[in-house]
């Protein structure tokens, strides 16, 4: 996931940066810095961001390369 995909995924969910940070268990500055490409964010932190987004139905349609983001029709049970 790249910065643009993260912003797009949040937009699809109508999530703020603080909401994503809370859902992913990372600091707000991590989300802000990642999305603005201010600094390198650890692979672990990016993984947590992705997991939080995927857990509520975001799909990355790029096969591991920069590309698309969409909402799944059926998010995982209990996700919200």
mmCIF file of the N, C-alpha and C atoms, coordinates in Angstrom:
data_MODEL
# 
_entry.id   MODEL 
# 
loop_
_atom_site.group_PDB 
_atom_site.id 
_atom_site.type_symbol 
_atom_site.label_atom_id 
_atom_site.label_alt_id 
_atom_site.label_comp_id 
_atom_site.label_asym_id 
_atom_site.label_entity_id 
_atom_site.label_seq_id 
_atom_site.pdbx_PDB_ins_code 
_atom_site.Cartn_x 
_atom_site.Cartn_y 
_atom_site.Cartn_z 
_atom_site.occupancy 
_atom_site.B_iso_or_equiv 
_atom_site.pdbx_formal_charge 
_atom_site.auth_seq_id 
_atom_site.auth_comp_id 
_atom_site.auth_asym_id 
_atom_site.auth_atom_id 
_atom_site.pdbx_PDB_model_num 
ATOM 1   N N  . UNK A 1 1  ? 0.847   -1.170  0.000  1.00 0.00 ? 1  UNK A N  1 
ATOM 2   C CA . UNK A 1 1  ? 0.000   0.000   0.000  1.00 0.00 ? 1  UNK A CA 1 
ATOM 3   C C  . UNK A 1 1  ? 0.893   1.234   0.000  1.00 0.00 ? 1  UNK A C  1 
ATOM 4   N N  . UNK A 1 2  ? 0.510   2.193   -0.819 1.00 0.00 ? 2  UNK A N  1 
ATOM 5   C CA . UNK A 1 2  ? 1.244   3.450   -0.824 1.00 0.00 ? 2  UNK A CA 1 
ATOM 6   C C  . UNK A 1 2  ? 0.380   4.548   -0.199 1.00 0.00 ? 2  UNK A C  1 
ATOM 7   N N  . UNK A 1 3  ? 0.943   5.745   -0.110 1.00 0.00 ? 3  UNK A N  1 
ATOM 8   C CA . UNK A 1 3  ? 0.258   6.857   0.553  1.00 0.00 ? 3  UNK A CA 1 
ATOM 9   C C  . UNK A 1 3  ? -1.069  7.194   -0.130 1.00 0.00 ? 3  UNK A C  1 
ATOM 10  N N  . UNK A 1 4  ? -1.085  7.223   -1.448 1.00 0.00 ? 4  UNK A N  1 
ATOM 11  C CA . UNK A 1 4  ? -2.309  7.560   -2.175 1.00 0.00 ? 4  UNK A CA 1 
ATOM 12  C C  . UNK A 1 4  ? -3.390  6.516   -1.932 1.00 0.00 ? 4  UNK A C  1 
ATOM 13  N N  . UNK A 1 5  ? -3.021  5.257   -1.890 1.00 0.00 ? 5  UNK A N  1 
ATOM 14  C CA . UNK A 1 5  ? -3.989  4.198   -1.624 1.00 0.00 ? 5  UNK A CA 1 
ATOM 15  C C  . UNK A 1 5  ? -4.563  4.328   -0.211 1.00 0.00 ? 5  UNK A C  1 
ATOM 16  N N  . UNK A 1 6  ? -3.728  4.703   0.723  1.00 0.00 ? 6  UNK A N  1 
ATOM 17  C CA . UNK A 1 6  ? -4.193  4.877   2.092  1.00 0.00 ? 6  UNK A CA 1 
ATOM 18  C C  . UNK A 1 6  ? -5.217  6.000   2.161  1.00 0.00 ? 6  UNK A C  1 
ATOM 19  N N  . UNK A 1 7  ? -4.920  7.122   1.528  1.00 0.00 ? 7  UNK A N  1 
ATOM 20  C CA . UNK A 1 7  ? -5.864  8.247   1.510  1.00 0.00 ? 7  UNK A CA 1 
ATOM 21  C C  . UNK A 1 7  ? -7.167  7.853   0.815  1.00 0.00 ? 7  UNK A C  1 
ATOM 22  N N  . UNK A 1 8  ? -7.055  7.126   -0.295 1.00 0.00 ? 8  UNK A N  1 
ATOM 23  C CA . UNK A 1 8  ? -8.246  6.702   -1.040 1.00 0.00 ? 8  UNK A CA 1 
ATOM 24  C C  . UNK A 1 8  ? -9.091  5.740   -0.204 1.00 0.00 ? 8  UNK A C  1 
ATOM 25  N N  . UNK A 1 9  ? -8.437  4.830   0.482  1.00 0.00 ? 9  UNK A N  1 
ATOM 26  C CA . UNK A 1 9  ? -9.169  3.873   1.321  1.00 0.00 ? 9  UNK A CA 1 
ATOM 27  C C  . UNK A 1 9  ? -9.908  4.600   2.440  1.00 0.00 ? 9  UNK A C  1 
ATOM 28  N N  . UNK A 1 10 ? -9.250  5.565   3.064  1.00 0.00 ? 10 UNK A N  1 
ATOM 29  C CA . UNK A 1 10 ? -9.930  6.336   4.109  1.00 0.00 ? 10 UNK A CA 1 
ATOM 30  C C  . UNK A 1 10 ? -11.120 7.092   3.546  1.00 0.00 ? 10 UNK A C  1 
ATOM 31  N N  . UNK A 1 11 ? -10.956 7.634   2.346  1.00 0.00 ? 11 UNK A N  1 
ATOM 32  C CA . UNK A 1 11 ? -12.057 8.378   1.716  1.00 0.00 ? 11 UNK A CA 1 
ATOM 33  C C  . UNK A 1 11 ? -13.249 7.461   1.447  1.00 0.00 ? 11 UNK A C  1 
ATOM 34  N N  . UNK A 1 12 ? -12.985 6.247   0.996  1.00 0.00 ? 12 UNK A N  1 
ATOM 35  C CA . UNK A 1 12 ? -14.075 5.296   0.750  1.00 0.00 ? 12 UNK A CA 1 
ATOM 36  C C  . UNK A 1 12 ? -14.854 5.003   2.028  1.00 0.00 ? 12 UNK A C  1 
ATOM 37  N N  . UNK A 1 13 ? -14.148 4.970   3.137  1.00 0.00 ? 13 UNK A N  1 
ATOM 38  C CA . UNK A 1 13 ? -14.771 4.659   4.423  1.00 0.00 ? 13 UNK A CA 1 
ATOM 39  C C  . UNK A 1 13 ? -15.278 5.901   5.145  1.00 0.00 ? 13 UNK A C  1 
ATOM 40  N N  . UNK A 1 14 ? -14.915 7.065   4.641  1.00 0.00 ? 14 UNK A N  1 
ATOM 41  C CA . UNK A 1 14 ? -15.211 8.332   5.313  1.00 0.00 ? 14 UNK A CA 1 
ATOM 42  C C  . UNK A 1 14 ? -14.577 8.345   6.705  1.00 0.00 ? 14 UNK A C  1 
ATOM 43  N N  . UNK A 1 15 ? -13.337 7.865   6.780  1.00 0.00 ? 15 UNK A N  1 
ATOM 44  C CA . UNK A 1 15 ? -12.584 7.816   8.024  1.00 0.00 ? 15 UNK A CA 1 
ATOM 45  C C  . UNK A 1 15 ? -11.612 8.984   8.087  1.00 0.00 ? 15 UNK A C  1 
ATOM 46  N N  . UNK A 1 16 ? -11.431 9.513   9.273  1.00 0.00 ? 16 UNK A N  1 
ATOM 47  C CA . UNK A 1 16 ? -10.410 10.522  9.522  1.00 0.00 ? 16 UNK A CA 1 
ATOM 48  C C  . UNK A 1 16 ? -9.076  9.828   9.785  1.00 0.00 ? 16 UNK A C  1 
ATOM 49  N N  . UNK A 1 17 ? -8.008  10.605  9.754  1.00 0.00 ? 17 UNK A N  1 
ATOM 50  C CA . UNK A 1 17 ? -6.705  10.044  10.111 1.00 0.00 ? 17 UNK A CA 1 
ATOM 51  C C  . UNK A 1 17 ? -6.691  9.535   11.554 1.00 0.00 ? 17 UNK A C  1 
ATOM 52  N N  . UNK A 1 18 ? -7.266  10.275  12.510 1.00 0.00 ? 18 UNK A N  1 
ATOM 53  C CA . UNK A 1 18 ? -7.290  9.739   13.881 1.00 0.00 ? 18 UNK A CA 1 
ATOM 54  C C  . UNK A 1 18 ? -8.044  8.412   14.002 1.00 0.00 ? 18 UNK A C  1 
ATOM 55  N N  . UNK A 1 19 ? -9.119  8.273   13.243 1.00 0.00 ? 19 UNK A N  1 
ATOM 56  C CA . UNK A 1 19 ? -9.872  7.011   13.310 1.00 0.00 ? 19 UNK A CA 1 
ATOM 57  C C  . UNK A 1 19 ? -9.038  5.850   12.781 1.00 0.00 ? 19 UNK A C  1 
ATOM 58  N N  . UNK A 1 20 ? -8.323  6.068   11.683 1.00 0.00 ? 20 UNK A N  1 
ATOM 59  C CA . UNK A 1 20 ? -7.458  5.012   11.153 1.00 0.00 ? 20 UNK A CA 1 
ATOM 60  C C  . UNK A 1 20 ? -6.351  4.683   12.141 1.00 0.00 ? 20 UNK A C  1 
ATOM 61  N N  . UNK A 1 21 ? -5.741  5.711   12.712 1.00 0.00 ? 21 UNK A N  1 
ATOM 62  C CA . UNK A 1 21 ? -4.671  5.474   13.688 1.00 0.00 ? 21 UNK A CA 1 
ATOM 63  C C  . UNK A 1 21 ? -5.166  4.612   14.842 1.00 0.00 ? 21 UNK A C  1 
ATOM 64  N N  . UNK A 1 22 ? -6.354  4.930   15.353 1.00 0.00 ? 22 UNK A N  1 
ATOM 65  C CA . UNK A 1 22 ? -6.916  4.160   16.464 1.00 0.00 ? 22 UNK A CA 1 
ATOM 66  C C  . UNK A 1 22 ? -7.203  2.725   16.036 1.00 0.00 ? 22 UNK A C  1 
ATOM 67  N N  . UNK A 1 23 ? -7.824  2.564   14.873 1.00 0.00 ? 23 UNK A N  1 
ATOM 68  C CA . UNK A 1 23 ? -8.178  1.219   14.392 1.00 0.00 ? 23 UNK A CA 1 
ATOM 69  C C  . UNK A 1 23 ? -6.935  0.361   14.162 1.00 0.00 ? 23 UNK A C  1 
ATOM 70  N N  . UNK A 1 24 ? -5.851  0.997   13.730 1.00 0.00 ? 24 UNK A N  1 
ATOM 71  C CA . UNK A 1 24 ? -4.619  0.261   13.419 1.00 0.00 ? 24 UNK A CA 1 
ATOM 72  C C  . UNK A 1 24 ? -3.705  0.105   14.625 1.00 0.00 ? 24 UNK A C  1 
ATOM 73  N N  . UNK A 1 25 ? -3.970  0.862   15.683 1.00 0.00 ? 25 UNK A N  1 
ATOM 74  C CA . UNK A 1 25 ? -3.110  0.786   16.857 1.00 0.00 ? 25 UNK A CA 1 
ATOM 75  C C  . UNK A 1 25 ? -1.761  1.450   16.643 1.00 0.00 ? 25 UNK A C  1 
ATOM 76  N N  . UNK A 1 26 ? -1.764  2.524   15.861 1.00 0.00 ? 26 UNK A N  1 
ATOM 77  C CA . UNK A 1 26 ? -0.536  3.291   15.631 1.00 0.00 ? 26 UNK A CA 1 
ATOM 78  C C  . UNK A 1 26 ? -0.791  4.739   16.019 1.00 0.00 ? 26 UNK A C  1 
ATOM 79  N N  . UNK A 1 27 ? 0.263   5.511   16.129 1.00 0.00 ? 27 UNK A N  1 
ATOM 80  C CA . UNK A 1 27 ? 0.113   6.913   16.463 1.00 0.00 ? 27 UNK A CA 1 
ATOM 81  C C  . UNK A 1 27 ? -0.423  7.725   15.292 1.00 0.00 ? 27 UNK A C  1 
ATOM 82  N N  . UNK A 1 28 ? -1.114  8.799   15.609 1.00 0.00 ? 28 UNK A N  1 
ATOM 83  C CA . UNK A 1 28 ? -1.628  9.684   14.569 1.00 0.00 ? 28 UNK A CA 1 
ATOM 84  C C  . UNK A 1 28 ? -0.507  10.205  13.685 1.00 0.00 ? 28 UNK A C  1 
ATOM 85  N N  . UNK A 1 29 ? 0.633   10.524  14.266 1.00 0.00 ? 29 UNK A N  1 
ATOM 86  C CA . UNK A 1 29 ? 1.750   11.044  13.468 1.00 0.00 ? 29 UNK A CA 1 
ATOM 87  C C  . UNK A 1 29 ? 2.223   10.019  12.433 1.00 0.00 ? 29 UNK A C  1 
ATOM 88  N N  . UNK A 1 30 ? 2.066   8.740   12.733 1.00 0.00 ? 30 UNK A N  1 
ATOM 89  C CA . UNK A 1 30 ? 2.444   7.697   11.771 1.00 0.00 ? 30 UNK A CA 1 
ATOM 90  C C  . UNK A 1 30 ? 1.556   7.779   10.538 1.00 0.00 ? 30 UNK A C  1 
ATOM 91  N N  . UNK A 1 31 ? 0.259   7.918   10.743 1.00 0.00 ? 31 UNK A N  1 
ATOM 92  C CA . UNK A 1 31 ? -0.679  8.019   9.620  1.00 0.00 ? 31 UNK A CA 1 
ATOM 93  C C  . UNK A 1 31 ? -0.403  9.291   8.824  1.00 0.00 ? 31 UNK A C  1 
ATOM 94  N N  . UNK A 1 32 ? -0.284  10.410  9.514  1.00 0.00 ? 32 UNK A N  1 
ATOM 95  C CA . UNK A 1 32 ? -0.049  11.692  8.842  1.00 0.00 ? 32 UNK A CA 1 
ATOM 96  C C  . UNK A 1 32 ? 1.249   11.654  8.044  1.00 0.00 ? 32 UNK A C  1 
ATOM 97  N N  . UNK A 1 33 ? 2.313   11.201  8.674  1.00 0.00 ? 33 UNK A N  1 
ATOM 98  C CA . UNK A 1 33 ? 3.610   11.165  7.991  1.00 0.00 ? 33 UNK A CA 1 
ATOM 99  C C  . UNK A 1 33 ? 3.611   10.203  6.811  1.00 0.00 ? 33 UNK A C  1 
ATOM 100 N N  . UNK A 1 34 ? 2.942   9.070   6.960  1.00 0.00 ? 34 UNK A N  1 
ATOM 101 C CA . UNK A 1 34 ? 2.863   8.111   5.853  1.00 0.00 ? 34 UNK A CA 1 
ATOM 102 C C  . UNK A 1 34 ? 2.102   8.719   4.674  1.00 0.00 ? 34 UNK A C  1 
ATOM 103 N N  . UNK A 1 35 ? 0.949   9.286   4.943  1.00 0.00 ? 35 UNK A N  1 
ATOM 104 C CA . UNK A 1 35 ? 0.121   9.824   3.863  1.00 0.00 ? 35 UNK A CA 1 
ATOM 105 C C  . UNK A 1 35 ? 0.755   11.041  3.186  1.00 0.00 ? 35 UNK A C  1 
ATOM 106 N N  . UNK A 1 36 ? 1.533   11.804  3.928  1.00 0.00 ? 36 UNK A N  1 
ATOM 107 C CA . UNK A 1 36 ? 2.194   12.984  3.349  1.00 0.00 ? 36 UNK A CA 1 
ATOM 108 C C  . UNK A 1 36 ? 3.608   12.665  2.876  1.00 0.00 ? 36 UNK A C  1 
ATOM 109 N N  . UNK A 1 37 ? 4.012   11.408  3.065  1.00 0.00 ? 37 UNK A N  1 
ATOM 110 C CA . UNK A 1 37 ? 5.339   10.937  2.661  1.00 0.00 ? 37 UNK A CA 1 
ATOM 111 C C  . UNK A 1 37 ? 6.444   11.799  3.268  1.00 0.00 ? 37 UNK A C  1 
ATOM 112 N N  . UNK A 1 38 ? 6.268   12.164  4.542  1.00 0.00 ? 38 UNK A N  1 
ATOM 113 C CA . UNK A 1 38 ? 7.254   12.983  5.260  1.00 0.00 ? 38 UNK A CA 1 
ATOM 114 C C  . UNK A 1 38 ? 8.469   12.182  5.678  1.00 0.00 ? 38 UNK A C  1 
ATOM 115 N N  . UNK A 1 39 ? 8.230   10.922  6.001  1.00 0.00 ? 39 UNK A N  1 
ATOM 116 C CA . UNK A 1 39 ? 9.320   10.060  6.474  1.00 0.00 ? 39 UNK A CA 1 
ATOM 117 C C  . UNK A 1 39 ? 8.979   8.619   6.133  1.00 0.00 ? 39 UNK A C  1 
ATOM 118 N N  . UNK A 1 40 ? 10.003  7.788   6.182  1.00 0.00 ? 40 UNK A N  1 
ATOM 119 C CA . UNK A 1 40 ? 9.774   6.362   5.968  1.00 0.00 ? 40 UNK A CA 1 
ATOM 120 C C  . UNK A 1 40 ? 9.067   5.797   7.195  1.00 0.00 ? 40 UNK A C  1 
ATOM 121 N N  . UNK A 1 41 ? 7.984   5.106   6.968  1.00 0.00 ? 41 UNK A N  1 
ATOM 122 C CA . UNK A 1 41 ? 7.221   4.463   8.040  1.00 0.00 ? 41 UNK A CA 1 
ATOM 123 C C  . UNK A 1 41 ? 7.548   2.976   7.981  1.00 0.00 ? 41 UNK A C  1 
ATOM 124 N N  . UNK A 1 42 ? 7.677   2.358   9.128  1.00 0.00 ? 42 UNK A N  1 
ATOM 125 C CA . UNK A 1 42 ? 8.078   0.953   9.169  1.00 0.00 ? 42 UNK A CA 1 
ATOM 126 C C  . UNK A 1 42 ? 7.087   0.058   8.426  1.00 0.00 ? 42 UNK A C  1 
ATOM 127 N N  . UNK A 1 43 ? 7.614   -1.046  7.918  1.00 0.00 ? 43 UNK A N  1 
ATOM 128 C CA . UNK A 1 43 ? 6.762   -2.027  7.240  1.00 0.00 ? 43 UNK A CA 1 
ATOM 129 C C  . UNK A 1 43 ? 5.712   -2.567  8.209  1.00 0.00 ? 43 UNK A C  1 
ATOM 130 N N  . UNK A 1 44 ? 6.073   -2.684  9.479  1.00 0.00 ? 44 UNK A N  1 
ATOM 131 C CA . UNK A 1 44 ? 5.123   -3.157  10.486 1.00 0.00 ? 44 UNK A CA 1 
ATOM 132 C C  . UNK A 1 44 ? 3.938   -2.191  10.618 1.00 0.00 ? 44 UNK A C  1 
ATOM 133 N N  . UNK A 1 45 ? 4.228   -0.893  10.646 1.00 0.00 ? 45 UNK A N  1 
ATOM 134 C CA . UNK A 1 45 ? 3.165   0.105   10.768 1.00 0.00 ? 45 UNK A CA 1 
ATOM 135 C C  . UNK A 1 45 ? 2.273   0.106   9.531  1.00 0.00 ? 45 UNK A C  1 
ATOM 136 N N  . UNK A 1 46 ? 2.877   0.013   8.350  1.00 0.00 ? 46 UNK A N  1 
ATOM 137 C CA . UNK A 1 46 ? 2.087   -0.030  7.117  1.00 0.00 ? 46 UNK A CA 1 
ATOM 138 C C  . UNK A 1 46 ? 1.208   -1.281  7.117  1.00 0.00 ? 46 UNK A C  1 
ATOM 139 N N  . UNK A 1 47 ? 1.756   -2.384  7.592  1.00 0.00 ? 47 UNK A N  1 
ATOM 140 C CA . UNK A 1 47 ? 0.971   -3.612  7.697  1.00 0.00 ? 47 UNK A CA 1 
ATOM 141 C C  . UNK A 1 47 ? -0.230  -3.461  8.617  1.00 0.00 ? 47 UNK A C  1 
ATOM 142 N N  . UNK A 1 48 ? -0.041  -2.739  9.720  1.00 0.00 ? 48 UNK A N  1 
ATOM 143 C CA . UNK A 1 48 ? -1.153  -2.498  10.647 1.00 0.00 ? 48 UNK A CA 1 
ATOM 144 C C  . UNK A 1 48 ? -2.217  -1.616  10.006 1.00 0.00 ? 48 UNK A C  1 
ATOM 145 N N  . UNK A 1 49 ? -1.780  -0.603  9.260  1.00 0.00 ? 49 UNK A N  1 
ATOM 146 C CA . UNK A 1 49 ? -2.733  0.259   8.561  1.00 0.00 ? 49 UNK A CA 1 
ATOM 147 C C  . UNK A 1 49 ? -3.538  -0.549  7.549  1.00 0.00 ? 49 UNK A C  1 
ATOM 148 N N  . UNK A 1 50 ? -2.833  -1.351  6.772  1.00 0.00 ? 50 UNK A N  1 
ATOM 149 C CA . UNK A 1 50 ? -3.516  -2.184  5.769  1.00 0.00 ? 50 UNK A CA 1 
ATOM 150 C C  . UNK A 1 50 ? -4.491  -3.150  6.420  1.00 0.00 ? 50 UNK A C  1 
ATOM 151 N N  . UNK A 1 51 ? -4.062  -3.786  7.486  1.00 0.00 ? 51 UNK A N  1 
ATOM 152 C CA . UNK A 1 51 ? -4.914  -4.766  8.163  1.00 0.00 ? 51 UNK A CA 1 
ATOM 153 C C  . UNK A 1 51 ? -6.187  -4.100  8.687  1.00 0.00 ? 51 UNK A C  1 
ATOM 154 N N  . UNK A 1 52 ? -6.048  -2.897  9.243  1.00 0.00 ? 52 UNK A N  1 
ATOM 155 C CA . UNK A 1 52 ? -7.227  -2.187  9.756  1.00 0.00 ? 52 UNK A CA 1 
ATOM 156 C C  . UNK A 1 52 ? -8.191  -1.866  8.623  1.00 0.00 ? 52 UNK A C  1 
ATOM 157 N N  . UNK A 1 53 ? -7.667  -1.433  7.504  1.00 0.00 ? 53 UNK A N  1 
ATOM 158 C CA . UNK A 1 53 ? -8.516  -1.091  6.357  1.00 0.00 ? 53 UNK A CA 1 
ATOM 159 C C  . UNK A 1 53 ? -9.151  -2.334  5.739  1.00 0.00 ? 53 UNK A C  1 
ATOM 160 N N  . UNK A 1 54 ? -8.365  -3.383  5.596  1.00 0.00 ? 54 UNK A N  1 
ATOM 161 C CA . UNK A 1 54 ? -8.896  -4.616  5.026  1.00 0.00 ? 54 UNK A CA 1 
ATOM 162 C C  . UNK A 1 54 ? -9.931  -5.250  5.950  1.00 0.00 ? 54 UNK A C  1 
ATOM 163 N N  . UNK A 1 55 ? -9.774  -5.061  7.240  1.00 0.00 ? 55 UNK A N  1 
ATOM 164 C CA . UNK A 1 55 ? -10.694 -5.634  8.205  1.00 0.00 ? 55 UNK A CA 1 
ATOM 165 C C  . UNK A 1 55 ? -12.106 -5.069  8.118  1.00 0.00 ? 55 UNK A C  1 
ATOM 166 N N  . UNK A 1 56 ? -12.237 -3.897  7.506  1.00 0.00 ? 56 UNK A N  1 
ATOM 167 C CA . UNK A 1 56 ? -13.564 -3.295  7.346  1.00 0.00 ? 56 UNK A CA 1 
ATOM 168 C C  . UNK A 1 56 ? -13.989 -3.249  5.885  1.00 0.00 ? 56 UNK A C  1 
ATOM 169 N N  . UNK A 1 57 ? -13.340 -4.069  5.057  1.00 0.00 ? 57 UNK A N  1 
ATOM 170 C CA . UNK A 1 57 ? -13.825 -4.256  3.703  1.00 0.00 ? 57 UNK A CA 1 
ATOM 171 C C  . UNK A 1 57 ? -13.062 -3.599  2.572  1.00 0.00 ? 57 UNK A C  1 
ATOM 172 N N  . UNK A 1 58 ? -11.938 -2.955  2.872  1.00 0.00 ? 58 UNK A N  1 
ATOM 173 C CA . UNK A 1 58 ? -11.151 -2.367  1.791  1.00 0.00 ? 58 UNK A CA 1 
ATOM 174 C C  . UNK A 1 58 ? -10.352 -3.467  1.102  1.00 0.00 ? 58 UNK A C  1 
ATOM 175 N N  . UNK A 1 59 ? -10.352 -3.432  -0.215 1.00 0.00 ? 59 UNK A N  1 
ATOM 176 C CA . UNK A 1 59 ? -9.537  -4.356  -1.013 1.00 0.00 ? 59 UNK A CA 1 
ATOM 177 C C  . UNK A 1 59 ? -8.557  -3.547  -1.841 1.00 0.00 ? 59 UNK A C  1 
ATOM 178 N N  . UNK A 1 60 ? -7.326  -4.006  -1.878 1.00 0.00 ? 60 UNK A N  1 
ATOM 179 C CA . UNK A 1 60 ? -6.309  -3.392  -2.724 1.00 0.00 ? 60 UNK A CA 1 
ATOM 180 C C  . UNK A 1 60 ? -6.242  -4.229  -3.992 1.00 0.00 ? 60 UNK A C  1 
ATOM 181 N N  . UNK A 1 61 ? -6.556  -3.602  -5.116 1.00 0.00 ? 61 UNK A N  1 
ATOM 182 C CA . UNK A 1 61 ? -6.758  -4.339  -6.366 1.00 0.00 ? 61 UNK A CA 1 
ATOM 183 C C  . UNK A 1 61 ? -5.538  -4.308  -7.271 1.00 0.00 ? 61 UNK A C  1 
ATOM 184 N N  . UNK A 1 62 ? -4.377  -4.189  -6.660 1.00 0.00 ? 62 UNK A N  1 
ATOM 185 C CA . UNK A 1 62 ? -3.167  -3.956  -7.436 1.00 0.00 ? 62 UNK A CA 1 
ATOM 186 C C  . UNK A 1 62 ? -2.202  -5.124  -7.477 1.00 0.00 ? 62 UNK A C  1 
ATOM 187 N N  . UNK A 1 63 ? -2.508  -6.192  -6.814 1.00 0.00 ? 63 UNK A N  1 
ATOM 188 C CA . UNK A 1 63 ? -1.593  -7.323  -6.815 1.00 0.00 ? 63 UNK A CA 1 
ATOM 189 C C  . UNK A 1 63 ? -0.243  -6.986  -6.201 1.00 0.00 ? 63 UNK A C  1 
ATOM 190 N N  . UNK A 1 64 ? -0.213  -6.120  -5.203 1.00 0.00 ? 64 UNK A N  1 
ATOM 191 C CA . UNK A 1 64 ? 1.029   -5.774  -4.533 1.00 0.00 ? 64 UNK A CA 1 
ATOM 192 C C  . UNK A 1 64 ? 1.775   -4.607  -5.132 1.00 0.00 ? 64 UNK A C  1 
ATOM 193 N N  . UNK A 1 65 ? 1.239   -4.017  -6.183 1.00 0.00 ? 65 UNK A N  1 
ATOM 194 C CA . UNK A 1 65 ? 1.871   -2.863  -6.820 1.00 0.00 ? 65 UNK A CA 1 
ATOM 195 C C  . UNK A 1 65 ? 0.951   -1.655  -6.665 1.00 0.00 ? 65 UNK A C  1 
ATOM 196 N N  . UNK A 1 66 ? 1.501   -0.447  -6.802 1.00 0.00 ? 66 UNK A N  1 
ATOM 197 C CA . UNK A 1 66 ? 0.619   0.726   -6.708 1.00 0.00 ? 66 UNK A CA 1 
ATOM 198 C C  . UNK A 1 66 ? -0.555  0.598   -7.665 1.00 0.00 ? 66 UNK A C  1 
ATOM 199 N N  . UNK A 1 67 ? -1.726  0.904   -7.178 1.00 0.00 ? 67 UNK A N  1 
ATOM 200 C CA . UNK A 1 67 ? -2.903  0.754   -8.022 1.00 0.00 ? 67 UNK A CA 1 
ATOM 201 C C  . UNK A 1 67 ? -4.176  1.052   -7.281 1.00 0.00 ? 67 UNK A C  1 
ATOM 202 N N  . UNK A 1 68 ? -5.186  0.261   -7.538 1.00 0.00 ? 68 UNK A N  1 
ATOM 203 C CA . UNK A 1 68 ? -6.529  0.565   -7.096 1.00 0.00 ? 68 UNK A CA 1 
ATOM 204 C C  . UNK A 1 68 ? -6.884  0.147   -5.690 1.00 0.00 ? 68 UNK A C  1 
ATOM 205 N N  . UNK A 1 69 ? -7.985  0.733   -5.246 1.00 0.00 ? 69 UNK A N  1 
ATOM 206 C CA . UNK A 1 69 ? -8.572  0.461   -3.942 1.00 0.00 ? 69 UNK A CA 1 
ATOM 207 C C  . UNK A 1 69 ? -10.081 0.403   -4.148 1.00 0.00 ? 69 UNK A C  1 
ATOM 208 N N  . UNK A 1 70 ? -10.747 -0.542  -3.491 1.00 0.00 ? 70 UNK A N  1 
ATOM 209 C CA . UNK A 1 70 ? -12.213 -0.612  -3.577 1.00 0.00 ? 70 UNK A CA 1 
ATOM 210 C C  . UNK A 1 70 ? -12.752 -1.202  -2.286 1.00 0.00 ? 70 UNK A C  1 
ATOM 211 N N  . UNK A 1 71 ? -14.054 -1.044  -2.111 1.00 0.00 ? 71 UNK A N  1 
ATOM 212 C CA . UNK A 1 71 ? -14.722 -1.662  -0.973 1.00 0.00 ? 71 UNK A CA 1 
ATOM 213 C C  . UNK A 1 71 ? -15.291 -3.008  -1.398 1.00 0.00 ? 71 UNK A C  1 
ATOM 214 N N  . UNK A 1 72 ? -15.070 -4.000  -0.583 1.00 0.00 ? 72 UNK A N  1 
ATOM 215 C CA . UNK A 1 72 ? -15.628 -5.323  -0.832 1.00 0.00 ? 72 UNK A CA 1 
ATOM 216 C C  . UNK A 1 72 ? -17.129 -5.283  -0.574 1.00 0.00 ? 72 UNK A C  1 
ATOM 217 N N  . UNK A 1 73 ? -17.844 -6.137  -1.213 1.00 0.00 ? 73 UNK A N  1 
ATOM 218 C CA . UNK A 1 73 ? -19.287 -6.212  -0.991 1.00 0.00 ? 73 UNK A CA 1 
ATOM 219 C C  . UNK A 1 73 ? -19.606 -6.768  0.380  1.00 0.00 ? 73 UNK A C  1 
ATOM 220 N N  . UNK A 1 74 ? -18.803 -7.707  0.857  1.00 0.00 ? 74 UNK A N  1 
ATOM 221 C CA . UNK A 1 74 ? -19.054 -8.350  2.137  1.00 0.00 ? 74 UNK A CA 1 
ATOM 222 C C  . UNK A 1 74 ? -17.808 -8.281  3.020  1.00 0.00 ? 74 UNK A C  1 
ATOM 223 N N  . UNK A 1 75 ? -17.705 -7.226  3.849  1.00 0.00 ? 75 UNK A N  1 
ATOM 224 C CA . UNK A 1 75 ? -16.563 -7.153  4.760  1.00 0.00 ? 75 UNK A CA 1 
ATOM 225 C C  . UNK A 1 75 ? -16.605 -8.295  5.769  1.00 0.00 ? 75 UNK A C  1 
ATOM 226 N N  . UNK A 1 76 ? -15.493 -8.493  6.445  1.00 0.00 ? 76 UNK A N  1 
ATOM 227 C CA . UNK A 1 76 ? -15.409 -9.567  7.429  1.00 0.00 ? 76 UNK A CA 1 
ATOM 228 C C  . UNK A 1 76 ? -16.483 -9.387  8.499  1.00 0.00 ? 76 UNK A C  1 
ATOM 229 N N  . UNK A 1 77 ? -17.046 -10.489 8.995  1.00 0.00 ? 77 UNK A N  1 
ATOM 230 C CA . UNK A 1 77 ? -18.084 -10.382 10.031 1.00 0.00 ? 77 UNK A CA 1 
ATOM 231 C C  . UNK A 1 77 ? -17.556 -9.646  11.262 1.00 0.00 ? 77 UNK A C  1 
ATOM 232 N N  . UNK A 1 78 ? -18.388 -8.795  11.823 1.00 0.00 ? 78 UNK A N  1 
ATOM 233 C CA . UNK A 1 78 ? -18.027 -8.075  13.034 1.00 0.00 ? 78 UNK A CA 1 
ATOM 234 C C  . UNK A 1 78 ? -17.177 -6.851  12.806 1.00 0.00 ? 78 UNK A C  1 
ATOM 235 N N  . UNK A 1 79 ? -16.800 -6.562  11.570 1.00 0.00 ? 79 UNK A N  1 
ATOM 236 C CA . UNK A 1 79 ? -15.964 -5.398  11.286 1.00 0.00 ? 79 UNK A CA 1 
ATOM 237 C C  . UNK A 1 79 ? -16.825 -4.148  11.231 1.00 0.00 ? 79 UNK A C  1 
ATOM 238 N N  . UNK A 1 80 ? -16.300 -3.085  11.802 1.00 0.00 ? 80 UNK A N  1 
ATOM 239 C CA . UNK A 1 80 ? -16.976 -1.791  11.710 1.00 0.00 ? 80 UNK A CA 1 
ATOM 240 C C  . UNK A 1 80 ? -16.116 -0.696  12.272 1.00 0.00 ? 80 UNK A C  1 
# 
